[in-house]
Amino acid sequence: MLPSETIIEQTKKWITDVVVGCNFCPFAAKEVKHNTIHYEVEESNNIDKSLQAFNNECIRLDEDENIETSFLIFPNAFYKFEDYLYIVSLAEQLIVDEGYEGIYQVASFHPDYCFADSDINDAANYTNRSVYPMLHLLREESIEQALLNYPNPENIPERNINFAKEKGSAYFKMLRDACM
């Protein structure tokens, strides 16, 4: 088992090299530069503890306006993508149940991420393939503000898919694996 510091460093490298480096999220570089991202490692493989950790991240964002976004990393759980999708759905429901709808939203990243109706080997899946299963908690107000100042934000997914397909799965696997 790796120490939390190592897992966080690997995640930071993935964000820097893949998410920012490939410009998959044109808003991420600013948060990396300003050091406004919080990283939390949840060691448990228990669903209830994992959801409590997710709720704790919502509370952390409530209490600290200097944190723009949070990554909850699961190095010991949700290896099967189907299991991961289940925790994503529970986290989304928790946002509703706890009154955070419209305040926070979840973005999902997993080592075996596969978009619906996509082939498992499609390079486009690497836009959401990370070093560990993780839930990314974002402030909706910040997303809305960023989108207002970005020309044609609706083109971001298509641009990412085209870029991923141009580079190919082998390139992205190598890039991601270099983060570990």
C-alpha positions as CSV (number, residue, x, y, z in Angstrom):
1,M,0.0,0.0,0.0
2,L,1.4,3.4,-1.0
3,P,1.4,6.3,1.4
4,S,-1.2,9.0,0.8
5,E,1.5,11.5,-0.1
6,T,2.6,9.3,-3.0
7,I,-0.9,8.8,-4.2
8,I,-1.5,12.5,-4.1
9,E,1.7,13.3,-6.0
10,Q,0.8,10.7,-8.7
11,T,-2.6,12.3,-9.0
12,K,-1.1,15.8,-9.2
13,K,1.3,14.6,-11.9
14,W,-1.6,13.1,-13.9
15,I,-3.6,16.4,-13.6
16,T,-0.5,18.4,-14.7
17,D,0.7,16.1,-17.5
18,V,-2.7,14.8,-18.8
19,V,-5.6,17.1,-17.8
20,V,-3.6,20.4,-18.2
21,G,-0.9,19.2,-20.5
22,C,-3.5,17.9,-23.1
23,N,-5.8,20.8,-22.3
24,F,-8.7,18.4,-21.6
25,C,-10.0,21.0,-19.1
26,P,-9.1,24.5,-20.2
27,F,-9.9,25.7,-16.7
28,A,-7.7,23.4,-14.7
29,A,-4.3,25.2,-15.3
30,K,-5.5,28.2,-13.3
31,E,-6.4,26.1,-10.3
32,V,-3.1,24.2,-10.4
33,K,-1.2,27.5,-10.7
34,H,-3.1,29.0,-7.8
35,N,-2.9,25.9,-5.7
36,T,-6.6,25.9,-5.0
37,I,-7.1,22.1,-5.4
38,H,-7.5,19.9,-2.4
39,Y,-6.6,16.2,-2.6
40,E,-8.0,13.7,-0.2
41,V,-7.2,10.0,-0.1
42,E,-9.8,7.6,1.2
43,E,-8.1,4.3,2.1
44,S,-11.3,2.4,2.9
45,N,-13.0,0.2,0.4
46,N,-16.3,0.5,2.3
47,I,-19.1,2.3,0.5
48,D,-20.5,4.0,3.6
49,K,-17.1,5.3,4.6
50,S,-16.4,6.4,1.0
51,L,-19.7,8.4,0.9
52,Q,-18.9,9.9,4.3
53,A,-15.6,11.0,2.9
54,F,-17.4,12.5,-0.1
55,N,-19.7,14.4,2.2
56,N,-16.7,15.6,4.2
57,E,-15.3,17.1,1.0
58,C,-18.6,19.0,0.4
59,I,-18.3,20.3,4.0
60,R,-14.6,21.2,3.4
61,L,-15.6,23.3,0.4
62,D,-18.4,24.9,2.4
63,E,-15.9,25.9,5.1
64,D,-12.9,27.0,3.0
65,E,-13.6,29.4,0.1
66,N,-9.9,29.2,-0.8
67,I,-10.4,25.6,-2.1
68,E,-11.9,25.8,-5.6
69,T,-12.2,22.0,-6.2
70,S,-11.5,18.7,-4.5
71,F,-10.3,15.3,-5.7
72,L,-11.4,12.3,-3.5
73,I,-9.0,9.5,-4.4
74,F,-9.8,5.8,-3.8
75,P,-6.6,3.8,-4.2
76,N,-8.2,0.6,-2.6
77,A,-11.7,0.6,-3.9
78,F,-13.9,0.6,-7.0
79,Y,-11.4,-1.0,-9.3
80,K,-14.2,-2.5,-11.4
81,F,-15.7,0.3,-13.5
82,E,-19.3,-0.9,-12.8
83,D,-18.6,-0.6,-9.0
84,Y,-17.2,2.8,-9.6
85,L,-20.3,3.9,-11.5
86,Y,-22.4,2.8,-8.6
87,I,-20.4,5.1,-6.1
88,V,-20.7,7.9,-8.6
89,S,-24.5,7.5,-8.7
90,L,-24.6,7.4,-4.9
91,A,-22.4,10.6,-4.7
92,E,-24.7,12.4,-7.1
93,Q,-27.7,11.3,-5.0
94,L,-25.9,12.5,-1.8
95,I,-25.5,15.9,-3.4
96,V,-29.3,16.1,-3.8
97,D,-30.1,14.6,-0.4
98,E,-27.7,17.0,1.5
99,G,-29.0,20.1,-0.3
100,Y,-25.9,20.6,-2.5
101,E,-27.7,20.4,-5.8
102,G,-26.8,23.6,-7.7
103,I,-23.9,24.2,-5.5
104,Y,-21.5,21.3,-6.3
105,Q,-21.3,18.7,-9.0
106,V,-19.3,15.6,-9.5
107,A,-16.9,14.8,-12.4
108,S,-15.8,11.2,-12.6
109,F,-12.4,9.7,-13.4
110,H,-11.3,6.0,-13.3
111,P,-8.4,4.0,-14.7
112,D,-10.8,2.0,-16.9
113,Y,-13.2,4.8,-17.7
114,C,-15.4,4.0,-20.7
115,F,-18.1,6.3,-22.1
116,A,-21.5,4.8,-22.7
117,D,-21.7,3.2,-26.1
118,S,-18.0,3.5,-26.6
119,D,-15.5,0.7,-27.3
120,I,-13.2,0.0,-24.3
121,N,-10.2,0.7,-26.5
122,D,-11.4,4.0,-27.9
123,A,-8.7,6.6,-27.2
124,A,-11.5,9.1,-26.3
125,N,-11.9,7.3,-23.0
126,Y,-8.6,8.6,-21.9
127,T,-10.1,12.0,-21.4
128,N,-11.5,10.6,-18.2
129,R,-9.0,7.8,-17.4
130,S,-7.0,8.6,-14.3
131,V,-4.4,6.9,-12.2
132,Y,-6.9,5.9,-9.5
133,P,-10.7,5.8,-9.2
134,M,-11.7,9.3,-8.0
135,L,-14.5,11.7,-7.6
136,H,-13.9,15.3,-8.5
137,L,-16.1,17.8,-6.7
138,L,-16.5,21.2,-8.4
139,R,-18.3,24.4,-7.4
140,E,-21.1,25.0,-9.9
141,E,-20.9,28.8,-9.6
142,S,-17.2,28.7,-10.6
143,I,-18.0,26.4,-13.6
144,E,-20.7,28.8,-14.8
145,Q,-18.4,31.8,-14.4
146,A,-15.6,30.1,-16.3
147,L,-17.9,29.0,-19.1
148,L,-19.1,32.6,-19.5
149,N,-15.5,33.7,-20.3
150,Y,-14.6,30.8,-22.6
151,P,-15.5,31.0,-26.3
152,N,-17.7,28.0,-27.5
153,P,-17.4,25.8,-24.4
154,E,-19.8,23.4,-26.0
155,N,-17.0,22.4,-28.4
156,I,-14.6,21.2,-25.6
157,P,-15.8,17.6,-25.5
158,E,-15.6,17.2,-29.3
159,R,-12.1,18.9,-29.3
160,N,-10.9,16.5,-26.6
161,I,-12.3,13.5,-28.4
162,N,-10.6,14.5,-31.7
163,F,-7.3,15.2,-29.9
164,A,-7.4,11.8,-28.1
165,K,-8.2,10.0,-31.3
166,E,-5.3,11.8,-33.1
167,K,-2.8,10.8,-30.4
168,G,-4.2,7.3,-29.9
169,S,-4.7,5.0,-26.9
170,A,-1.0,3.9,-26.7
171,Y,0.1,7.5,-26.3
172,F,-2.4,8.2,-23.5
173,K,-1.7,4.9,-21.7
174,M,2.0,5.8,-21.7
175,L,1.3,9.3,-20.5
176,R,-0.9,8.1,-17.7
177,D,1.3,5.2,-16.7
178,A,4.3,7.6,-16.4
179,C,2.4,9.3,-13.6
180,M,2.6,6.2,-11.4
